[in-house]
Amino acid sequence: MSIALSCEFFPPKSDEGASKLMGVAEQLARSLAPEYFSVTYGAGGSTQERSFATVTAIQRDSGIPAAPHLSCIGSTREGIAAILDDYQAQGIRRIVALRGDLPSGMRDPGDFRFASELVAFIRQHSGHHFHIEVAAYPEFHPQAANAEADLRHFKQKVDAGADGAITQYFYSIEAYSRFVDDCEKMQIDIPIVPGIMPISNYTQLARFSDACGADLPRWLRKRLEAFGDDLPSLRAFGHDVVVELTARLIAEGAPALHFYTMNQAEPTLAICRDAGIVPT
């Protein structure tokens, strides 16, 4: 089966990591022909510089368009404008617009409080040069007052000019289906692309999930815990879980798939292979 794909990377912390990441990007580009590679955003200093360097290298060398994440919390309008101008000059045509988290020790939220304000500013500053993706939370943002408020905030991002959305990863297809249905009832008509996280390390996954509010269903948490230090068995089981989830998402009409690769090629390639996905 054929479906549009995208893959997410984070900026490596060393030159060796950067070299390995380009190998991963080239392998995924050759095997999956994704629509784009997104790159997460480092706030401040050398981390931010590595984000820019990673975006530039991927856009230049992989043959696949790069989509940098852009976080606005703690930023000024002038600073965001300069970043947008830089990306436009580099030929970047897609942005993942996020609120982000206030950097440790910083108290001033800057000129933007919400991602909807960033989306509106991008449209004001750059017109329709950028295709804007935003974040969606099928299990609701951990800081949302309630489900209705979270949906209302999501609609504000769409009304501000978002073209599409990428969800937080999940392991309950019912949560995604319910979220999509709720969005349709609110006349939200942009593509809502499910984010898929391969399972290869339970401790890491549990830490990520607890931090970002993604739900690890109790049955899955207990099954993964039971493998203990038996990583091959854990990864085989996790692979089967995610392959089944991926196949069901495609069967139920997901508009595309977004893989959180953790800068590794093989888990994503194996999932796509066993779910029967071929390059578009």
N, C-alpha and C positions, 0 to 999 in steps of 0.2 A: 504494500500500500504506500501511497505517496502523500506526504504532508510537509508543510513548511516547517523548518527547524531554526532555532537560534541557540547559541551556547554562551555561557557566561564565564569569565575569567576574573581573577583578582590580580592586582599588580604584584609581581614577584619582588622580594626584598633584596635580591642580589643579582649580579650579572649572570651567574650560573643559572639561577632560577629563570631569568629572562630568556636565556638561550634554550632552556628546556621547554618553556612555554611556547616559543615560536615553533618548536618541533611538534608540540601538541596541536597548535593551531593549524599547522600545515597538514597534519594527519587527519584532523576532523574536516578540514576544508576539502581534502582529496576524497574522503570516504563519504561525507554526508552533504556536501555542498550547501551549508547553512545559509539562511537569508542574511544573517549578520552575526558578529561576535560582540557581545557587550562586555564592558570592562568596568569594574567597580571603582568607586572614587575614594581616594585618600584625602583626608582633611588636613591641609596645612603641611608646609615644609617638604622634606624629601619624599614623603609618601605621595603627596599630590604630584610632584615632579615625575615620579615613577608611573603614576596613572597616565599622565600626558605621554610619556615615552612609550608606554605599552600600547596605547591607542594608536599613536603614530606608526609604530612598527607593524602592528597588525594590519592597519589600513594599507600600508605600503607593501608588505611582504607576503601576506597570506592570499591575496586575491579576493578576500571577503570583506565587505564593508564593516567598519567598526562603529559601535554605538557606545560612547562614553556615558557612564552615570554622572549626573550632576546633582550634588546635594547643595541645598541653599541655606540651611540653618547656620547662623554665625557669619553669613556673607553679606556684602554690600551690593547694591545694584550696579555700582561701577565695576566691582570685581567680577560679577557674573557676566556683565556685558563684555568685559575683556576676554573672558574664557570663551564665550560664544563667538566672538570675532575671530579668535585664534582657531577654533574648530572649523569655522566656516572657511577660513583661509586654507586649512589643510584638506578641504574637500569632504569633511564629515557631514553627513546628511541626516543622521538619526541621533537623538538624545534620549536617555532614560532619566526623567526628571523626578527627583526625590526630595523630601524634606531633609532627611538625615538626622543624625543625633548631634547635639551640641558637644563640641570637643571638651575633653576633661579640663577643668579649670577655667573654662570660658563661661561668663555669665550673660553676656550680651547676645541675644538671639539674632541680632543683625536686622536687615531690612525685610526679611521674609520670615513669616511665622509658619506658613503652610505650603505644601507642594502646589496647591492650586494657584497661589500667588506667583510661584516660580513659572508655572506653565503660562500664565497670563503675561508675565514679563518676557518670556521667550518669544511669544507671539508678537508682542508689542515691539520688541527690539529687532527680531530677525524675520518677521513675517511668517511665511510658510516654507522657509528654507529647510527647517528641520522637521522630520517626522518625530513626534514626541510620544514616547511610551511612559506610562506611569505605573505605580505599584498598586496591586489589588490584594485583598486579604480575605479569602474565602472563610477563614475561621476568625476573622475580624482582628483589627489592629489591637495589640495588647494595651495601648493607652486610650482606646476608644471608650467613651462613657457607656455605650451600649451598641447593639447591632444596628439600630436605626440611625444613630449618629454616624456610625462608620460608613454606612451606605450613602448618607447625605454628603459626607466629606468626599467620598469617591466621586459622586455625581458632580461636585464642584470642580474637581480636576478635569472631568470630561467637558463640562460646560466652558471651562477656561480655554479649551483648545487641544486636549489630548487626542491623539489618533488611535492609540491602542493601550492595552494594559497587560502586564505580566504579573501573575499571582505569586505570592509566597508559596513555597512548596507545601504539599499536603500528602497524606496517605489515605484520605477518605474521599472517594469520588463523590459521595453524597454531599459533602460540604461544598465542593466546587459546583455541582449541578444546582444546588439550592441557591448559591450566590448568583450564578448566571440567571436563574429564574427571577430572583429578586431584582436584579439589574434591569431585566427586560420589563418588569412591571413599572419601573421608574423611567422608562423610555431611554435607557442607556443602550446605545447601539454600536459601540466600538467593539472590536475583537478583544476578548478576554482570554489570554493565552495561559494555559496552566504551566506553572513552574515545576520541574521534576528534579528531585534530588536523589541520585544513586545512594545506595546504602553500602558502605564499606567499613565503617568504624562506628560502633555503637556509642562509645563514650563521647566522641566528637559530635555525633548526630544529636545525642541527648542534650549536650551543652548548647549547641546551636538552637535547638528547638525551644529550650527553656528561655534562652535569651531573646528570641524573636517572636515568641508566642505561637509558633507552629505546633500543632497538636500531634503528639506521638500516641496513637491509640493504645490503650492498655494492653490489648492482645499482642500488638506488635512489640511494644516495649518489653513485655515479659518473655516473648519468644527470643528477642535479641539478647536480653540479659542471660538467658539460659545457655547461650553458646560460650560464655566466659572468654577464655583466651583462644578459642578455636576459630581463628579468623577465616580460614578457607570455608568452613561450614557456614559461618555467619554471612559471608559475602555471597555464597551460593543461594542461601535463603533470601537475603535482601534483594539479590538480583531478580529472583522469581517474583517477589512481591512487586517490584517496580515494573517489571515487564508486563505483568497482569494489569497493573494500574494504567500503564501507557496504552496498551491495546484497548482497554475499555474506554479511555478518553478519546481515542481515535474513532472507535465504533460509535460513540455517542455524539460525535460531531465537533470536537474541539477544533478551533480555527487554525491552530499551529501548536508547536511544543517548544518550550524553553528549558534547556538543561543547565543546571548548576553543576559545572564540571569539576569544581575544586582543582582546576588546572591539571586534570588528568584526562587522557583520551579514552582508555580502554573501557572503563565502566559505561560511559555513554555509548560508545560504539557497540558494546555487547548488548545493551538494552535495545538499541535500534535494530540490531541484527535479529535478535530473538523475538522482537515485536513485529517483525516483518516490514520494517520501514525501509524504503529505498529513496535515494536522493530525488528531490523535485527537479 
